[in-house]
Amino acid sequence: TSSHTRVGILNNPSSKIKEDNTAIARGILTAFLIQNKSNLKSFLSKLTKEETAKSLAAGTKIAKFIIPGMDGDTFEKKYNTLGLDIIKTHQMFCQEVLKLLPGQMAVMSNGR
């Protein structure tokens, strides 16, 4: 609701980090890296739906969920090369610095 609001995501998975169980997390991170604000909001809304999660878990490729206006080729290249190290780094930060338990959620705020 404000042009002064910023949103970021830190992943804190509760299970072993593998390619097949991080599709949504990697999709979100990829979108944050390469999409503009309007495409990002629309894509995240689509990606975080329950039916999308079920479809991805069943083996649907993430490219199916790319929205009009997104550069699908750039998204897919970045998504496919993102790797799991960034999610592992997020997990370590959440658990070692923020003292969260595996899978525990939190909201962090650093407002003015």
C-alpha positions in Angstrom: 0.0 0.0 0.0 3.0 2.3 0.1 5.8 3.1 -2.4 8.1 3.1 0.7 7.5 -0.6 1.6 10.0 -3.2 0.7 9.5 -6.9 0.9 12.1 -9.6 1.0 12.0 -13.4 1.5 14.3 -15.6 3.6 13.8 -19.4 3.3 13.9 -21.5 6.4 12.9 -25.0 5.3 12.2 -27.8 7.7 13.2 -30.6 5.4 16.4 -31.5 3.5 17.0 -29.0 0.7 16.6 -30.7 -2.7 15.7 -29.5 -6.2 12.3 -31.3 -6.2 11.2 -29.7 -2.9 12.4 -26.1 -3.5 10.6 -25.2 -6.8 8.5 -22.5 -5.2 11.3 -21.1 -3.2 13.6 -21.0 -6.2 10.8 -19.5 -8.3 10.2 -16.7 -5.8 14.0 -15.9 -5.5 14.3 -15.9 -9.3 11.4 -13.5 -9.7 12.8 -11.2 -7.1 16.1 -11.1 -9.0 14.9 -10.4 -12.5 11.3 -9.1 -12.6 9.9 -5.6 -12.4 7.5 -4.7 -9.5 4.2 -5.3 -11.4 5.2 -8.6 -12.9 6.7 -9.7 -9.5 3.5 -9.1 -7.7 1.3 -10.9 -10.2 3.7 -13.8 -10.5 4.1 -14.2 -6.7 0.3 -14.2 -6.4 0.1 -17.0 -8.9 3.0 -19.0 -7.5 1.9 -19.0 -3.9 -1.5 -20.5 -4.6 -2.2 -24.0 -3.1 -3.1 -25.5 -6.5 0.2 -24.2 -8.0 2.1 -25.9 -5.1 0.3 -29.2 -5.8 0.9 -28.9 -9.5 4.6 -28.3 -9.0 4.9 -31.2 -6.6 3.2 -33.4 -9.2 6.0 -32.5 -11.7 4.6 -29.6 -13.6 7.4 -27.3 -14.9 7.5 -23.8 -13.4 7.5 -22.3 -17.0 3.8 -23.2 -17.1 3.2 -20.4 -14.5 5.0 -17.6 -16.2 2.6 -14.7 -16.7 2.2 -12.4 -19.7 4.8 -9.6 -19.6 7.5 -11.7 -18.0 10.6 -12.6 -20.0 10.2 -16.3 -19.8 13.5 -17.2 -21.3 15.5 -15.1 -18.9 13.4 -16.4 -16.0 13.9 -20.0 -16.9 17.7 -19.6 -17.4 18.1 -17.9 -14.0 15.8 -20.4 -12.3 17.7 -23.4 -13.8 21.0 -22.0 -12.7 20.1 -20.6 -9.3 21.2 -23.7 -7.4 20.5 -24.7 -3.8 23.3 -22.9 -2.0 21.3 -19.6 -1.6 18.5 -21.5 0.1 21.0 -23.2 2.4 22.5 -19.8 3.2 19.1 -18.5 4.0 18.4 -21.5 6.2 21.7 -21.0 8.1 21.0 -17.3 8.6 17.5 -18.0 9.9 18.7 -20.7 12.3 22.1 -19.3 13.4 21.4 -15.5 13.5 17.7 -15.2 13.9 17.5 -18.3 16.2 14.5 -19.8 14.4 13.8 -23.5 14.5 13.8 -25.3 11.1 10.6 -24.4 9.3 9.6 -21.7 11.8 8.2 -18.5 10.3 8.7 -15.0 11.4 8.1 -11.4 10.2 11.1 -9.1 10.4 10.7 -5.3 10.3 13.2 -2.6 9.9 11.0 0.4 9.4 11.9 4.0 9.7 
